Amino acid sequence: MTSQPHILILGAGLTGHSAAVTARAAGFEGRLTLIGDEPRRPYDRTPLSKAVLQGRRDTSDLFFDTEASYRERGITLRTGERATCVDFEQRRVALDSGDTVHYDRLLIATGASPIRLRDPGFDLPGVHYMRQVPDAEAIRDDLAQASHVLVVGAGFIGSEVAASARTLGKDVTLVDLLSAPMVAAFGKSVAEICAEMHQRQGVDLRMNDRVVELRGTGRVEEAVLASGARVPCDLVVVGVGVTPNVEPFASSALEIDNGIVVDEFCESSIPGVFAAGDIANWWHPEVERRFRVEHFDNAGTQGAAAGMSLAGNPEPFAPVPYFWSDQYDTNIQFAGYPGTNYQTAIRGTLDDHEFTAFYVEDGKVRAAVTFNRPRELRPCRRLVAADVYVDIGVLCDPDTDLRKFVREAAAG
Ligand SMILES: Cc1cc2nc3c(=O)[nH]c(=O)nc-3n(C[C@H](O)[C@H](O)[C@H](O)COP(=O)(O)OP(=O)(O)OC[C@H]3O[C@@H](n4cnc5c(N)ncnc54)[C@H](O)[C@@H]3O)c2cc1C
């Protein structure tokens, strides 16, 4: 084993886990170390804003694997240790424990952290962010006492937290600078359905507005909005996006631009140094564009792709990006490439919240979102990958068999 290179993975989230397990499964026999700063082994964050907040799932039940399984695979798992600095010339990583670890191949999988708001009052007790288990536990515990929840940011995490709080019967106000929830991801017409979904459930939506100040004595009690409105609140959750965790690498020769810049094999500007998951700004060889994707499927599959590269069997990573979200009783799934100049075509009716929306550019489907139509997502993803001209009228006709249509379209 000792003559083999040492693979070091920084960040023990889904990406790091997936890379480690894949490198081993691909036949890598050398030392493999996975280091993460959280005090627990890799776990699934996706239930935190949903089942965990709603009290339907315990945080002890989220791990991807057992400790014994890492041991059996020969993966040395070091939790509760933070990488503070990397010397890429000497191939050494300094940890906050004082230890230094040498590597031969390095994967950076340190993910992203919530953007913190610095406006007055955002440091008051009762103000939360959502990323890790302790965040979810603290919000869940506070929710038990809270009566009026203010959610700042109506993107993916904010919308899920608002839905969970409302499901628990709390008064909920959802504030966003933009015109509707999830509008950046879904565009105007579908985002308006998201707005209607929250309103139908009784959420007080304050779009095109922002919180300028939080006030309270000893704890948050009230929000002041830019419009001048005042909103009472005893619990605030901020979900205004994330920023990639690049600090330990920032002063190096490593190319960083909206995350760590990597090629289709997850390799960075420094040979032998890779990045994947939420932190990676990767080159899609087929679409010939860069993406940084902050979703579960990407973390798992790009982590696996990085694992193959680390093991010496690189394969190009070229998927159609995918994510899902669950809000109230609505399952939302999206596959495709983000864009701003798409036309939207609908299969089904928007009003009953059971439809598929296609994002079309020059006669080709670039992305699709399904609302409560999970079975339509897979053919949609295939259609995006096929990159073919289609008759949008036929595609949207409810009598069209979508699977058959896609099969034939993809076959040319
Ligand atoms: C509440 C929540 C709900 C979500 N729900 C969905 C969903 O429904 N659908 C979906 O598609 N996606 C969802 N996601 C997104 C998905 O969970 C992320 O895309 C995924 O976790 C990214 O994995 P990652 O391993 O790249 O990064 P992370 O999960 O962020 O893991 C990175 C790890 O590295 C650690 N780290 C950071 N810096 C250092 C350092 N210097 N040294 C050592 N360790 C470090 C971090 O603490 C963390 O443990 C959700 C995310 C959250 C937070």
The ligand as an SDF file (V2000), in Angstrom:
LIG
                    3D

 53 58  0  0  0  0  0  0  0  0999 V2000
  -30.8900   22.6050    4.1490 C   0  0  0  0  0  0  0  0  0  0  0  0
  -30.4940   22.1220    2.7850 C   0  0  0  0  0  0  0  0  0  0  0  0
  -31.4240   21.4440    1.9940 C   0  0  0  0  0  0  0  0  0  0  0  0
  -31.0880   21.0230    0.7110 C   0  0  0  0  0  0  0  0  0  0  0  0
  -32.0200   20.3840   -0.0450 N   0  0  0  0  0  0  0  0  0  0  0  0
  -31.7210   19.9980   -1.2940 C   0  0  0  0  0  0  0  0  0  0  0  0
  -32.7060   19.3740   -2.1200 C   0  0  0  0  0  0  0  0  0  0  0  0
  -33.8510   19.1840   -1.7330 O   0  0  0  0  0  0  0  0  0  0  0  0
  -32.3460   19.0320   -3.3790 N   0  0  0  0  0  0  0  0  0  0  0  0
  -31.0890   19.2380   -3.8770 C   0  0  0  0  0  0  0  0  0  0  0  0
  -30.8350   18.9030   -5.0450 O   0  0  0  0  0  0  0  0  0  0  0  0
  -30.1150   19.8070   -3.1070 N   0  0  0  0  0  0  0  0  0  0  0  0
  -30.4080   20.2000   -1.8390 C   0  0  0  0  0  0  0  0  0  0  0  0
  -29.4410   20.8040   -1.0540 N   0  0  0  0  0  0  0  0  0  0  0  0
  -28.0840   21.0190   -1.5900 C   0  0  0  0  0  0  0  0  0  0  0  0
  -27.1160   19.8660   -1.2910 C   0  0  0  0  0  0  0  0  0  0  0  0
  -27.2770   19.3990    0.0140 O   0  0  0  0  0  0  0  0  0  0  0  0
  -25.6950   20.3620   -1.5210 C   0  0  0  0  0  0  0  0  0  0  0  0
  -25.5670   20.6540   -2.8980 O   0  0  0  0  0  0  0  0  0  0  0  0
  -24.6420   19.3410   -1.1040 C   0  0  0  0  0  0  0  0  0  0  0  0
  -24.6840   19.1470    0.2870 O   0  0  0  0  0  0  0  0  0  0  0  0
  -23.2410   19.8050   -1.5140 C   0  0  0  0  0  0  0  0  0  0  0  0
  -22.3260   18.8590   -1.0910 O   0  0  0  0  0  0  0  0  0  0  0  0
  -20.7700   19.2070   -0.9460 P   0  0  0  0  0  0  0  0  0  0  0  0
  -20.1590   17.9830   -0.3400 O   0  0  0  0  0  0  0  0  0  0  0  0
  -20.2380   19.7100   -2.2200 O   0  0  0  0  0  0  0  0  0  0  0  0
  -20.6960   20.4130    0.0750 O   0  0  0  0  0  0  0  0  0  0  0  0
  -21.1230   20.4410    1.6200 P   0  0  0  0  0  0  0  0  0  0  0  0
  -22.3190   19.6070    1.8340 O   0  0  0  0  0  0  0  0  0  0  0  0
  -21.1670   21.8820    1.9890 O   0  0  0  0  0  0  0  0  0  0  0  0
  -19.9120   19.7310    2.3630 O   0  0  0  0  0  0  0  0  0  0  0  0
  -18.6600   20.3600    2.4890 C   0  0  0  0  0  0  0  0  0  0  0  0
  -18.0690   19.9970    3.8270 C   0  0  0  0  0  0  0  0  0  0  0  0
  -16.7650   20.5550    3.9260 O   0  0  0  0  0  0  0  0  0  0  0  0
  -16.6140   21.1630    5.1970 C   0  0  0  0  0  0  0  0  0  0  0  0
  -15.5480   22.1790    5.1370 N   0  0  0  0  0  0  0  0  0  0  0  0
  -15.6280   23.4680    4.6950 C   0  0  0  0  0  0  0  0  0  0  0  0
  -14.4390   24.0790    4.8100 N   0  0  0  0  0  0  0  0  0  0  0  0
  -13.5690   23.1620    5.3200 C   0  0  0  0  0  0  0  0  0  0  0  0
  -12.1960   23.1860    5.6450 C   0  0  0  0  0  0  0  0  0  0  0  0
  -11.4480   24.2830    5.4690 N   0  0  0  0  0  0  0  0  0  0  0  0
  -11.6370   22.0550    6.1680 N   0  0  0  0  0  0  0  0  0  0  0  0
  -12.3760   20.9390    6.3420 C   0  0  0  0  0  0  0  0  0  0  0  0
  -13.6810   20.8560    6.0430 N   0  0  0  0  0  0  0  0  0  0  0  0
  -14.2840   21.9510    5.5240 C   0  0  0  0  0  0  0  0  0  0  0  0
  -17.9890   21.7430    5.4580 C   0  0  0  0  0  0  0  0  0  0  0  0
  -18.1860   22.0660    6.8150 O   0  0  0  0  0  0  0  0  0  0  0  0
  -18.8610   20.5810    4.9930 C   0  0  0  0  0  0  0  0  0  0  0  0
  -18.9860   19.6210    5.9920 O   0  0  0  0  0  0  0  0  0  0  0  0
  -29.7710   21.2580    0.2320 C   0  0  0  0  0  0  0  0  0  0  0  0
  -28.8260   21.9310    1.0140 C   0  0  0  0  0  0  0  0  0  0  0  0
  -29.1820   22.3700    2.2750 C   0  0  0  0  0  0  0  0  0  0  0  0
  -28.1730   23.0980    3.1210 C   0  0  0  0  0  0  0  0  0  0  0  0
  1  2  1  0
  2  3  1  0
  2 52  2  0
  3  4  2  0
  4  5  1  0
  4 50  1  0
  5  6  2  0
  6  7  1  0
  6 13  1  0
  7  8  2  0
  7  9  1  0
  9 10  1  0
 10 11  2  0
 10 12  1  0
 12 13  2  0
 13 14  1  0
 14 15  1  0
 14 50  1  0
 15 16  1  0
 16 17  1  0
 16 18  1  0
 18 19  1  0
 18 20  1  0
 20 21  1  0
 20 22  1  0
 22 23  1  0
 23 24  1  0
 24 25  2  0
 24 26  1  0
 24 27  1  0
 27 28  1  0
 28 29  2  0
 28 30  1  0
 28 31  1  0
 31 32  1  0
 32 33  1  0
 33 34  1  0
 33 48  1  0
 34 35  1  0
 35 36  1  0
 35 46  1  0
 36 37  1  0
 36 45  1  0
 37 38  2  0
 38 39  1  0
 39 40  1  0
 39 45  2  0
 40 41  1  0
 40 42  2  0
 42 43  1  0
 43 44  2  0
 44 45  1  0
 46 47  1  0
 46 48  1  0
 48 49  1  0
 50 51  2  0
 51 52  1  0
 52 53  1  0
M  END
$$$$
